[in-house]
Amino acid sequence: MTRKAENNLIMIVLSGLLFLFSNTVLGAERLLLATQLWPPYQTYNQGVMGGIAVERVQCALQRMQQPYRFTMTRWDKAQLLVESNRMDAFFTGSNNASRNKYAVMSTPVINEELTWFIAPDVNLDPEDESAKYQARYGAKFNSTKWLYLKKNGYNVVKKPRDADVLLQMLWQGDLDVALEYTGVFEHSIKKLGIPMDYFRRAHHSRKDLGVHFSRQFLKQNPAFLNTFNSALERCKKSSL
């Protein structure tokens, strides 16, 4: 997606033209949730949001008969909207100390593998201490992954705005190693028509990705999170 198209998408959603509603419950306030375009978890196609994360969160809220609205925007803005209490939650993201200051994460919507993708002509262990300084590393700019690399002394040389750009940098030789969730990077690989085994891979970790609810919202609705978690678990089982 081009930058112009991405901006247009953001404006369409924020202007209120793209809403997904659950079954109406009289007297219940609408829950406001922000998310990002992040295929295959959160997608946008012909005016409709989709993807496994959207479907699971939607399923849980419908089971609760909780009215809601999803807004798709930039990832940094999605988090800021919750931190400033202009929205009730954002999804789907991992747990970290910064987010914990203003939000609480739900039970996992997705449990995904975080993987090192290594250029075919690069022969190194991406977690070796000496490789940190010799190789050129990349991750989506300002994401938890990118901040992790910076914090731990990796030689981070680029600031890609999404997984597609990160993949192109690795493919074209601008990077030696990329850190990304397996499902996200494989989606980009398929889209660009690159052979799935083109890059060498090394396991980094597994991450739980969930919905982060505003602490202020949960303070006002103390029973909500347990109810949502139970509904989400039922939705996950039914989608297996």
URKAGI-V690810 format. One line per field, one symbol per residue. ss: DSSP state (a for helix, b for strand, c for the rest). phi: phi as a letter, one per 30 degrees, with the letter a starting at -180 (. if undefined). psi: psi as a letter, one per 40 degrees, with the letter a starting at -180 (. if undefined). A space follows every 50 residues. Layout:
ss->???
phi->???
psi->???
This chain:
ss->ccaaaaaaaaaaaaccccccccccccccccbbbbbccbcccbbbbccbbb caaaaaaaaaaaaccccbbbbbccaaaaaaaaacccccbbbbbcccaaaa ccbbbccccbbbbbbbbbccccccccccccaaaaccbbcccccaaaaaaa accccbccccccaaaaaaaaacccccbbbbbaaaaaaaaaaacccccccb bbbbbbbbbbbbbbaaaaaacccaaaaaaaaaaaaaaacc
phi->.ddddddddddddddjdcbcccedcdiddddcbcbbdadcdbbbbhibda jddeddddedddddhcdabcbcaddddedddddcicbdabacbddadddd dbbbddeedbcbdcbdccedcccacdcdeddeccdccaaeeidedddddd dcidddcbbddadddeddddddjdbcbbcadeddddddddddidedcdcd bbdcacbdcbccceddddddbdcdddddedddddddddcd
psi->hiddddddddddddeeegihiahhhhehihhhhiiihgiedhihhfehia iddddddddddddefhiihhhhaidddddddddefeidiiihiihiddde deihiiihdihihhihhhidehgiheeiddddddihiiihheiddddddd deeigheigieidddddddddeeeidhihihddddddddddefhhdedii ihhdiihhhahhhhdddddegdeddddddddddddddee.
